[in-house]
Amino acid sequence: MNKIKKFKLPANPTPSFENAHGKIPYGMTNDYMFRAVLQSNNKVLRGLICSLLHLEESDVQSVRITNTEILGDALEDKEMRLDVNVTLNDNTFINLEMQVVNELNWPDRSITYLSRSVDQLSHGQEYSELKPVIHIGFLDYTLFKEYPEFYATYKLINVNNYHVYSDKMTLSVVDLTRIDLATEEDKAYHIDEWAALFKAKTWEELRTMAAKSNYFKEASETMYRMSADERIRKICRDRIEHQQDIRNYQRNNAEKDRIIAEQKKALDEKDEVLTEKDLAIKHLTAELERLKNQ
């Protein structure tokens, strides 16, 4: 009697970045995912810094994050800053931050962060020991609507002859919504491609980006690993809910402002009508007095 051979189902392939498909649950515009990827992969951090500062890889001896977090630990404060403080070659302080909600305070906020970094000298140190500080914000909105720019850099300069007062303070802004405005220099240093990687919506898009450079491959694979951690996914989800709360608050305030503006306009119109009536009454009163006198 012939034995019946049992058919054995093949084992499911281990999930990996190479066979991931569909929508990315939390990309790098999520400020927690942004921090998680940069903190857990120094090569990605190094590549991003080189692009933003127009450096060759050989120019970087060391790059390290000085405000590390235990990834996956719950955030007690929803308002917590998730910026990344970096020391480059032990000589330059860099602050990186991802911001997707326009809270209408970015210029003041970035200056405050930059000023805190500048205040670095201990008692007795020479002012010449002050190290350069750089603040770079990745914004998912246009900061100055009248002056759109993909990668803008600001320094202390003379307003008449544009001479740089000091190179010790620099503010930069990457507008993730205006990659189309990237200059040839931005493209030469692949800053536009970093922005596209941050904005990618699907794993298929990320694989296309990953094929362009080892830095992008490392970033994409690290993002995939972080996305597989349920603790990190939960914090990313919490961050999105917090940002949505801010948007709802802004919308509610905007609606209140609209109603107040309409009410003020109506009151102003009533005031104009009353003013015209008062003038008409005064005119009639004066006319009656004139007639009486006659």
Secondary structure as UniProt FT lines:
FT   HELIX           17..19
FT   TURN            28..29
FT   HELIX           31..40
FT   HELIX           42..53
FT   HELIX           57..59
FT   STRAND          63..65
FT   TURN            71..72
FT   TURN            78..79
FT   STRAND          84..88
FT   TURN            89..91
FT   STRAND          92..99
FT   HELIX           106..118
FT   TURN            123..124
FT   HELIX           127..129
FT   STRAND          133..139
FT   TURN            145..146
FT   STRAND          151..157
FT   TURN            159..161
FT   STRAND          164..175
FT   TURN            176..177
FT   HELIX           179..181
FT   HELIX           184..188
FT   TURN            189..190
FT   HELIX           191..199
FT   HELIX           203..210
FT   TURN            211..212
FT   HELIX           214..227
FT   HELIX           230..293
//
